[in-house]
């Protein structure tokens, strides 16, 4: 229901007085003009015709009265229904292994949308993922409803934000710090997704009984020394059994089936040095071989199936943004409806109408 109200209703009396005064002045002017016409005959003045005169005088009366109405502060109060949803507890498990420094695609992402417009060079998988995760958190911040935690992983994992928090500024600052190039370059080689899951589930310890989500953002399948992977796998699966009601989503980022090298030397502007070469394999059977990385959706799908989770692939930044939005929309639980009173100011649109009428008044006054 919409109710018209005023901030200063006492001013409305002046609108009536001003309107009556303007009508009286118009009648006096009109009678005087008619008398002049009867005495001198046809008037060659600047305003012609009865309709034009009546229109001019009507605007002359309405404009001052409308101005007083604007000063009275008109607005209407509308009742708005808004769905109420249960808060979500979300932990982002971000892959910061060196393979995330590979280009987002073979063609540099030129055909993709949603990449950072100011980047002077080909964006990496980590840059694209970082941008969209931050944009996703900004959307959560607008609603001020959910809480987020952060885990980062390479060969090992650690919680950057160990408890779900509603401090979104803290999350964004911490996320940017953890995904800095210098931090990624110092991490031990490997991508231990199992450790990321296990650490993410520990973030929920002691949390309220809301719906819990783990979102793993990565570019490839688990890769680390076999003994470390086996141990982390057992710990992750045990943690999944111990944590009830957790939904796990794996979001793969990168162009599937495309083998790409990882730049070795980076410039200060965040771009790879074209003369710096590429990273090579560390200790192992392929030591000193060129480090090549490939996004493998099939292996990530298998990884997600073992966890009892859901896999979504995002080749580009827009795909990742859409995937994160769809995950949250899917997991929302409606708990009721809230009725909210919304106040809509009518002063500004009414003032624009009066300005238009004033312009029309000037046109009617011209010959």
C-alpha beads as a LAMMPS data file, in Angstrom:
LAMMPS data file: protein, C-alpha beads

367 atoms
366 bonds

1 atom types
1 bond types

-500.0 500.0 xlo xhi
-500.0 500.0 ylo yhi
-500.0 500.0 zlo zhi

Masses

1 110.0

Atoms # bond

1 1 1 0.000 0.000 0.000
2 1 1 1.375 3.413 -0.985
3 1 1 0.714 6.442 1.248
4 1 1 1.483 10.011 0.149
5 1 1 3.159 12.011 2.937
6 1 1 5.023 15.287 3.419
7 1 1 8.033 16.299 5.500
8 1 1 6.511 19.765 6.057
9 1 1 2.739 19.471 5.549
10 1 1 2.254 22.962 7.049
11 1 1 3.687 24.409 3.815
12 1 1 0.725 23.089 1.816
13 1 1 -1.414 25.945 3.114
14 1 1 0.980 28.362 1.424
15 1 1 0.573 26.413 -1.827
16 1 1 -3.170 27.103 -1.674
17 1 1 -2.582 30.781 -0.891
18 1 1 -0.009 31.147 -3.686
19 1 1 -2.311 29.355 -6.120
20 1 1 -5.257 31.608 -5.263
21 1 1 -3.078 34.714 -5.592
22 1 1 -1.788 33.554 -8.984
23 1 1 -5.358 32.834 -10.188
24 1 1 -6.532 36.256 -8.994
25 1 1 -3.626 37.988 -10.768
26 1 1 -4.377 36.019 -13.934
27 1 1 -8.063 36.989 -13.862
28 1 1 -7.205 40.678 -13.394
29 1 1 -4.694 40.528 -16.251
30 1 1 -7.149 38.645 -18.489
31 1 1 -10.011 41.103 -17.861
32 1 1 -7.671 44.024 -18.519
33 1 1 -6.556 42.479 -21.809
34 1 1 -10.136 41.848 -22.915
35 1 1 -10.986 45.473 -22.178
36 1 1 -8.022 46.635 -24.254
37 1 1 -9.117 44.391 -27.142
38 1 1 -12.635 45.783 -27.045
39 1 1 -11.290 49.320 -27.110
40 1 1 -8.541 48.960 -29.725
41 1 1 -9.709 45.923 -31.674
42 1 1 -7.366 43.046 -32.602
43 1 1 -4.208 43.067 -30.484
44 1 1 -0.878 42.578 -32.208
45 1 1 0.855 41.687 -28.927
46 1 1 3.191 38.791 -28.307
47 1 1 0.613 36.245 -27.033
48 1 1 -2.121 35.304 -29.483
49 1 1 -5.310 33.316 -29.278
50 1 1 -7.596 32.407 -26.357
51 1 1 -6.183 28.855 -26.003
52 1 1 -2.629 30.086 -25.861
53 1 1 -3.513 32.696 -23.274
54 1 1 -5.406 30.186 -21.123
55 1 1 -2.471 27.741 -21.314
56 1 1 -0.039 30.486 -20.339
57 1 1 -2.131 31.561 -17.353
58 1 1 -2.662 27.956 -16.210
59 1 1 1.087 27.387 -16.151
60 1 1 1.558 30.748 -14.455
61 1 1 -0.716 29.536 -11.635
62 1 1 0.613 25.981 -11.362
63 1 1 4.342 26.733 -11.249
64 1 1 4.436 28.773 -7.991
65 1 1 1.948 26.456 -6.307
66 1 1 4.016 23.447 -7.389
67 1 1 7.169 25.107 -6.058
68 1 1 5.635 25.340 -2.606
69 1 1 4.625 21.667 -2.822
70 1 1 8.259 20.770 -3.596
71 1 1 9.359 22.701 -0.503
72 1 1 6.900 20.688 1.594
73 1 1 8.952 17.526 0.881
74 1 1 6.476 15.098 -0.741
75 1 1 7.180 11.361 -0.633
76 1 1 5.263 8.152 -0.504
77 1 1 5.749 5.149 1.729
78 1 1 5.436 1.794 -0.014
79 1 1 5.329 -1.608 1.647
80 1 1 7.835 -3.941 0.032
81 1 1 8.047 -7.692 0.522
82 1 1 11.553 -9.123 0.707
83 1 1 12.494 -12.783 0.988
84 1 1 14.564 -13.709 4.021
85 1 1 17.287 -16.340 3.543
86 1 1 19.343 -18.295 5.999
87 1 1 22.984 -17.131 6.144
88 1 1 25.579 -19.258 4.380
89 1 1 28.994 -20.121 5.788
90 1 1 31.379 -20.180 2.819
91 1 1 35.042 -21.155 2.737
92 1 1 36.994 -20.343 -0.420
93 1 1 39.895 -22.785 -0.930
94 1 1 42.139 -21.024 -3.447
95 1 1 44.846 -22.860 -5.382
96 1 1 48.060 -20.781 -5.376
97 1 1 50.340 -23.384 -6.919
98 1 1 52.755 -22.300 -9.653
99 1 1 50.570 -23.775 -12.396
100 1 1 48.087 -20.984 -11.627
101 1 1 50.652 -18.588 -13.116
102 1 1 50.080 -20.039 -16.580
103 1 1 48.051 -17.905 -19.041
104 1 1 44.290 -18.215 -18.800
105 1 1 44.194 -19.604 -22.347
106 1 1 46.403 -20.215 -25.374
107 1 1 45.159 -17.092 -27.164
108 1 1 45.675 -14.918 -24.121
109 1 1 42.016 -14.706 -23.289
110 1 1 41.387 -12.206 -26.086
111 1 1 38.017 -13.726 -26.863
112 1 1 37.014 -13.931 -23.206
113 1 1 35.129 -11.296 -21.280
114 1 1 35.481 -10.392 -17.649
115 1 1 39.264 -10.088 -17.657
116 1 1 40.982 -7.143 -16.015
117 1 1 40.896 -4.318 -18.524
118 1 1 43.957 -2.588 -17.076
119 1 1 46.244 -5.621 -17.266
120 1 1 49.039 -4.748 -19.705
121 1 1 49.708 -8.380 -20.581
122 1 1 48.040 -11.779 -20.812
123 1 1 46.254 -12.468 -17.503
124 1 1 47.130 -15.636 -15.627
125 1 1 44.683 -18.149 -14.256
126 1 1 45.346 -16.792 -10.770
127 1 1 44.722 -13.193 -11.817
128 1 1 41.405 -14.089 -13.419
129 1 1 40.361 -16.298 -10.502
130 1 1 41.395 -13.633 -7.998
131 1 1 39.444 -10.914 -9.735
132 1 1 36.246 -12.937 -9.871
133 1 1 36.516 -14.224 -6.299
134 1 1 36.881 -10.651 -5.052
135 1 1 33.918 -9.580 -7.190
136 1 1 31.918 -12.491 -5.742
137 1 1 32.738 -11.382 -2.183
138 1 1 31.705 -7.819 -3.041
139 1 1 28.286 -9.169 -4.032
140 1 1 28.043 -10.944 -0.681
141 1 1 29.043 -7.696 1.005
142 1 1 26.086 -5.884 -0.546
143 1 1 23.701 -8.257 1.220
144 1 1 25.564 -8.348 4.558
145 1 1 24.191 -11.811 5.250
146 1 1 26.786 -14.548 4.754
147 1 1 30.159 -15.235 6.366
148 1 1 33.323 -16.266 4.545
149 1 1 36.599 -17.960 5.398
150 1 1 39.750 -18.464 3.341
151 1 1 42.155 -21.348 2.813
152 1 1 45.041 -21.323 0.344
153 1 1 46.975 -24.348 -0.816
154 1 1 49.832 -25.536 -2.998
155 1 1 51.727 -28.647 -1.812
156 1 1 50.408 -27.849 1.642
157 1 1 47.421 -25.826 2.836
158 1 1 46.854 -23.308 5.579
159 1 1 43.873 -21.209 6.703
160 1 1 44.375 -17.537 5.898
161 1 1 41.071 -16.697 7.640
162 1 1 40.485 -19.547 10.151
163 1 1 36.869 -18.725 11.108
164 1 1 33.938 -17.576 8.962
165 1 1 33.695 -13.798 9.199
166 1 1 31.368 -11.046 8.107
167 1 1 34.320 -8.670 7.791
168 1 1 34.468 -8.619 4.002
169 1 1 37.170 -5.963 3.923
170 1 1 39.398 -8.275 5.946
171 1 1 38.724 -11.103 3.502
172 1 1 39.572 -8.984 0.462
173 1 1 42.778 -7.664 1.959
174 1 1 43.890 -11.126 3.063
175 1 1 42.991 -12.703 -0.257
176 1 1 44.998 -10.121 -2.195
177 1 1 47.981 -10.644 0.096
178 1 1 47.901 -14.447 -0.180
179 1 1 47.670 -14.402 -3.980
180 1 1 50.557 -11.992 -4.517
181 1 1 53.095 -13.177 -7.068
182 1 1 55.957 -13.249 -4.560
183 1 1 53.936 -15.474 -2.240
184 1 1 53.079 -17.926 -5.018
185 1 1 56.695 -18.154 -6.175
186 1 1 57.879 -19.129 -2.679
187 1 1 55.334 -21.931 -2.207
188 1 1 56.499 -25.548 -2.418
189 1 1 55.662 -27.116 -5.784
190 1 1 52.486 -29.134 -6.036
191 1 1 48.701 -28.828 -5.815
192 1 1 47.366 -30.682 -2.797
193 1 1 43.603 -30.253 -3.102
194 1 1 43.018 -32.829 -0.372
195 1 1 44.878 -30.670 2.118
196 1 1 42.843 -27.666 0.978
197 1 1 39.591 -29.507 1.648
198 1 1 40.749 -30.788 5.045
199 1 1 41.848 -27.306 6.163
200 1 1 38.623 -25.764 4.842
201 1 1 36.459 -28.165 6.831
202 1 1 38.321 -27.266 10.023
203 1 1 37.243 -23.645 9.516
204 1 1 33.680 -24.721 10.318
205 1 1 34.539 -26.058 13.775
206 1 1 32.360 -24.351 16.359
207 1 1 30.262 -22.575 13.731
208 1 1 26.526 -22.069 14.018
209 1 1 24.293 -24.667 12.323
210 1 1 23.846 -22.840 9.031
211 1 1 24.412 -24.336 5.610
212 1 1 28.136 -24.730 4.937
213 1 1 29.877 -24.500 1.570
214 1 1 33.439 -25.246 0.510
215 1 1 34.345 -23.794 -2.891
216 1 1 37.667 -25.012 -4.309
217 1 1 39.058 -22.814 -7.085
218 1 1 41.819 -24.598 -8.968
219 1 1 43.273 -25.289 -12.405
220 1 1 44.270 -28.936 -12.174
221 1 1 44.149 -32.305 -10.444
222 1 1 45.967 -33.055 -7.159
223 1 1 49.719 -33.246 -7.679
224 1 1 52.371 -33.718 -4.972
225 1 1 54.666 -36.478 -3.669
226 1 1 52.587 -39.688 -3.406
227 1 1 53.044 -40.108 0.356
228 1 1 51.875 -36.542 1.037
229 1 1 48.860 -36.926 -1.259
230 1 1 47.866 -40.256 0.293
231 1 1 48.010 -38.863 3.816
232 1 1 46.116 -35.699 2.891
233 1 1 43.490 -37.741 1.037
234 1 1 42.781 -39.907 4.093
235 1 1 42.589 -36.845 6.338
236 1 1 40.265 -35.016 3.941
237 1 1 37.841 -37.937 3.583
238 1 1 37.806 -38.428 7.352
239 1 1 37.052 -34.725 7.824
240 1 1 34.201 -34.939 5.301
241 1 1 32.596 -37.771 7.314
242 1 1 33.004 -35.827 10.550
243 1 1 31.503 -32.575 9.200
244 1 1 27.785 -32.943 8.585
245 1 1 25.850 -30.850 6.091
246 1 1 28.784 -29.485 4.125
247 1 1 28.417 -28.985 0.369
248 1 1 31.696 -29.142 -1.569
249 1 1 32.074 -27.506 -4.968
250 1 1 35.143 -27.730 -7.174
251 1 1 35.455 -24.958 -9.754
252 1 1 38.053 -25.616 -12.471
253 1 1 39.578 -22.563 -14.129
254 1 1 41.450 -22.586 -17.446
255 1 1 41.167 -23.727 -21.044
256 1 1 40.670 -27.529 -21.111
257 1 1 43.012 -29.660 -23.198
258 1 1 45.559 -26.891 -23.743
259 1 1 49.106 -27.520 -22.527
260 1 1 50.802 -24.302 -21.422
261 1 1 54.222 -23.441 -19.912
262 1 1 54.649 -21.346 -16.765
263 1 1 56.790 -18.178 -17.085
264 1 1 59.913 -18.157 -14.945
265 1 1 60.764 -14.465 -14.604
266 1 1 58.218 -11.736 -13.850
267 1 1 58.482 -8.005 -14.234
268 1 1 57.418 -5.454 -11.621
269 1 1 54.202 -4.702 -13.486
270 1 1 53.038 -8.309 -13.017
271 1 1 53.803 -9.392 -16.582
272 1 1 56.117 -12.276 -17.474
273 1 1 59.497 -11.334 -18.893
274 1 1 59.472 -12.526 -22.547
275 1 1 63.211 -13.226 -22.314
276 1 1 63.045 -14.929 -18.931
277 1 1 62.173 -18.431 -20.114
278 1 1 59.859 -20.896 -18.402
279 1 1 59.804 -22.939 -15.219
280 1 1 61.250 -26.437 -15.149
281 1 1 60.380 -29.558 -13.184
282 1 1 61.861 -29.964 -9.716
283 1 1 63.407 -33.138 -8.223
284 1 1 62.054 -36.358 -9.719
285 1 1 62.177 -38.441 -12.865
286 1 1 61.459 -35.417 -15.060
287 1 1 63.893 -33.080 -13.335
288 1 1 64.769 -29.989 -15.427
289 1 1 62.103 -30.844 -17.990
290 1 1 59.870 -27.952 -19.020
291 1 1 57.015 -27.485 -16.514
292 1 1 53.818 -27.802 -18.533
293 1 1 50.336 -27.477 -17.105
294 1 1 46.962 -28.518 -18.454
295 1 1 43.493 -28.019 -17.037
296 1 1 41.935 -31.475 -16.865
297 1 1 38.167 -31.370 -16.174
298 1 1 37.874 -35.182 -16.144
299 1 1 40.371 -35.601 -13.302
300 1 1 38.836 -32.735 -11.362
301 1 1 35.429 -34.328 -11.840
302 1 1 36.748 -37.579 -10.385
303 1 1 38.269 -35.698 -7.460
304 1 1 34.922 -34.014 -6.792
305 1 1 33.047 -37.321 -7.042
306 1 1 35.257 -38.918 -4.378
307 1 1 34.409 -36.051 -2.047
308 1 1 30.711 -36.384 -2.841
309 1 1 30.736 -32.864 -4.232
310 1 1 29.855 -31.049 -7.439
311 1 1 32.227 -30.013 -10.214
312 1 1 31.816 -26.901 -12.361
313 1 1 34.236 -25.786 -15.062
314 1 1 34.980 -22.161 -15.893
315 1 1 37.216 -21.531 -18.888
316 1 1 37.092 -17.749 -18.586
317 1 1 36.465 -15.050 -16.013
318 1 1 32.799 -14.640 -16.895
319 1 1 32.302 -18.397 -16.541
320 1 1 33.830 -18.324 -13.061
321 1 1 31.685 -15.385 -11.990
322 1 1 28.571 -17.179 -13.229
323 1 1 29.599 -20.424 -11.503
324 1 1 30.079 -18.737 -8.119
325 1 1 26.747 -16.938 -8.430
326 1 1 24.931 -20.142 -9.374
327 1 1 26.453 -22.056 -6.457
328 1 1 25.180 -19.559 -3.911
329 1 1 21.757 -19.246 -5.579
330 1 1 21.397 -23.021 -5.530
331 1 1 22.226 -23.295 -1.839
332 1 1 20.055 -20.454 -0.566
333 1 1 17.383 -21.540 1.945
334 1 1 14.355 -19.260 2.265
335 1 1 13.191 -18.834 5.869
336 1 1 10.410 -16.288 5.492
337 1 1 9.277 -12.943 4.134
338 1 1 10.126 -9.545 5.597
339 1 1 7.912 -6.512 5.059
340 1 1 9.890 -3.333 4.627
341 1 1 8.710 0.249 4.266
342 1 1 10.439 2.029 1.395
343 1 1 10.334 5.826 1.217
344 1 1 10.374 7.286 -2.296
345 1 1 11.151 11.003 -2.639
346 1 1 8.815 12.805 -5.030
347 1 1 10.474 16.219 -4.747
348 1 1 13.087 15.700 -7.450
349 1 1 10.757 14.387 -10.211
350 1 1 8.213 17.097 -9.354
351 1 1 10.927 19.743 -9.613
352 1 1 11.903 18.431 -13.056
353 1 1 8.259 18.696 -14.136
354 1 1 8.122 22.302 -12.911
355 1 1 11.297 23.149 -14.827
356 1 1 9.721 21.698 -17.955
357 1 1 6.587 23.766 -17.348
358 1 1 8.720 26.868 -16.886
359 1 1 10.368 26.243 -20.250
360 1 1 6.955 25.822 -21.857
361 1 1 5.841 29.071 -20.215
362 1 1 8.733 30.903 -21.857
363 1 1 7.825 29.407 -25.256
364 1 1 4.194 30.537 -24.889
365 1 1 5.348 34.043 -24.023
366 1 1 7.378 34.312 -27.214
367 1 1 5.623 35.619 -30.397

Bonds

1 1 1 2
2 1 2 3
3 1 3 4
4 1 4 5
5 1 5 6
6 1 6 7
7 1 7 8
8 1 8 9
9 1 9 10
10 1 10 11
11 1 11 12
12 1 12 13
13 1 13 14
14 1 14 15
15 1 15 16
16 1 16 17
17 1 17 18
18 1 18 19
19 1 19 20
20 1 20 21
21 1 21 22
22 1 22 23
23 1 23 24
24 1 24 25
25 1 25 26
26 1 26 27
27 1 27 28
28 1 28 29
29 1 29 30
30 1 30 31
31 1 31 32
32 1 32 33
33 1 33 34
34 1 34 35
35 1 35 36
36 1 36 37
37 1 37 38
38 1 38 39
39 1 39 40
40 1 40 41
41 1 41 42
42 1 42 43
43 1 43 44
44 1 44 45
45 1 45 46
46 1 46 47
47 1 47 48
48 1 48 49
49 1 49 50
50 1 50 51
51 1 51 52
52 1 52 53
53 1 53 54
54 1 54 55
55 1 55 56
56 1 56 57
57 1 57 58
58 1 58 59
59 1 59 60
60 1 60 61
61 1 61 62
62 1 62 63
63 1 63 64
64 1 64 65
65 1 65 66
66 1 66 67
67 1 67 68
68 1 68 69
69 1 69 70
70 1 70 71
71 1 71 72
72 1 72 73
73 1 73 74
74 1 74 75
75 1 75 76
76 1 76 77
77 1 77 78
78 1 78 79
79 1 79 80
80 1 80 81
81 1 81 82
82 1 82 83
83 1 83 84
84 1 84 85
85 1 85 86
86 1 86 87
87 1 87 88
88 1 88 89
89 1 89 90
90 1 90 91
91 1 91 92
92 1 92 93
93 1 93 94
94 1 94 95
95 1 95 96
96 1 96 97
97 1 97 98
98 1 98 99
99 1 99 100
100 1 100 101
101 1 101 102
102 1 102 103
103 1 103 104
104 1 104 105
105 1 105 106
106 1 106 107
107 1 107 108
108 1 108 109
109 1 109 110
110 1 110 111
111 1 111 112
112 1 112 113
113 1 113 114
114 1 114 115
115 1 115 116
116 1 116 117
117 1 117 118
118 1 118 119
119 1 119 120
120 1 120 121
121 1 121 122
122 1 122 123
123 1 123 124
124 1 124 125
125 1 125 126
126 1 126 127
127 1 127 128
128 1 128 129
129 1 129 130
130 1 130 131
131 1 131 132
132 1 132 133
133 1 133 134
134 1 134 135
135 1 135 136
136 1 136 137
137 1 137 138
138 1 138 139
139 1 139 140
140 1 140 141
141 1 141 142
142 1 142 143
143 1 143 144
144 1 144 145
145 1 145 146
146 1 146 147
147 1 147 148
148 1 148 149
149 1 149 150
150 1 150 151
151 1 151 152
152 1 152 153
153 1 153 154
154 1 154 155
155 1 155 156
156 1 156 157
157 1 157 158
158 1 158 159
159 1 159 160
160 1 160 161
161 1 161 162
162 1 162 163
163 1 163 164
164 1 164 165
165 1 165 166
166 1 166 167
167 1 167 168
168 1 168 169
169 1 169 170
170 1 170 171
171 1 171 172
172 1 172 173
173 1 173 174
174 1 174 175
175 1 175 176
176 1 176 177
177 1 177 178
178 1 178 179
179 1 179 180
180 1 180 181
181 1 181 182
182 1 182 183
183 1 183 184
184 1 184 185
185 1 185 186
186 1 186 187
187 1 187 188
188 1 188 189
189 1 189 190
190 1 190 191
191 1 191 192
192 1 192 193
193 1 193 194
194 1 194 195
195 1 195 196
196 1 196 197
197 1 197 198
198 1 198 199
199 1 199 200
200 1 200 201
201 1 201 202
202 1 202 203
203 1 203 204
204 1 204 205
205 1 205 206
206 1 206 207
207 1 207 208
208 1 208 209
209 1 209 210
210 1 210 211
211 1 211 212
212 1 212 213
213 1 213 214
214 1 214 215
215 1 215 216
216 1 216 217
217 1 217 218
218 1 218 219
219 1 219 220
220 1 220 221
221 1 221 222
222 1 222 223
223 1 223 224
224 1 224 225
225 1 225 226
226 1 226 227
227 1 227 228
228 1 228 229
229 1 229 230
230 1 230 231
231 1 231 232
232 1 232 233
233 1 233 234
234 1 234 235
235 1 235 236
236 1 236 237
237 1 237 238
238 1 238 239
239 1 239 240
240 1 240 241
241 1 241 242
242 1 242 243
243 1 243 244
244 1 244 245
245 1 245 246
246 1 246 247
247 1 247 248
248 1 248 249
249 1 249 250
250 1 250 251
251 1 251 252
252 1 252 253
253 1 253 254
254 1 254 255
255 1 255 256
256 1 256 257
257 1 257 258
258 1 258 259
259 1 259 260
260 1 260 261
261 1 261 262
262 1 262 263
263 1 263 264
264 1 264 265
265 1 265 266
266 1 266 267
267 1 267 268
268 1 268 269
269 1 269 270
270 1 270 271
271 1 271 272
272 1 272 273
273 1 273 274
274 1 274 275
275 1 275 276
276 1 276 277
277 1 277 278
278 1 278 279
279 1 279 280
280 1 280 281
281 1 281 282
282 1 282 283
283 1 283 284
284 1 284 285
285 1 285 286
286 1 286 287
287 1 287 288
288 1 288 289
289 1 289 290
290 1 290 291
291 1 291 292
292 1 292 293
293 1 293 294
294 1 294 295
295 1 295 296
296 1 296 297
297 1 297 298
298 1 298 299
299 1 299 300
300 1 300 301
301 1 301 302
302 1 302 303
303 1 303 304
304 1 304 305
305 1 305 306
306 1 306 307
307 1 307 308
308 1 308 309
309 1 309 310
310 1 310 311
311 1 311 312
312 1 312 313
313 1 313 314
314 1 314 315
315 1 315 316
316 1 316 317
317 1 317 318
318 1 318 319
319 1 319 320
320 1 320 321
321 1 321 322
322 1 322 323
323 1 323 324
324 1 324 325
325 1 325 326
326 1 326 327
327 1 327 328
328 1 328 329
329 1 329 330
330 1 330 331
331 1 331 332
332 1 332 333
333 1 333 334
334 1 334 335
335 1 335 336
336 1 336 337
337 1 337 338
338 1 338 339
339 1 339 340
340 1 340 341
341 1 341 342
342 1 342 343
343 1 343 344
344 1 344 345
345 1 345 346
346 1 346 347
347 1 347 348
348 1 348 349
349 1 349 350
350 1 350 351
351 1 351 352
352 1 352 353
353 1 353 354
354 1 354 355
355 1 355 356
356 1 356 357
357 1 357 358
358 1 358 359
359 1 359 360
360 1 360 361
361 1 361 362
362 1 362 363
363 1 363 364
364 1 364 365
365 1 365 366
366 1 366 367
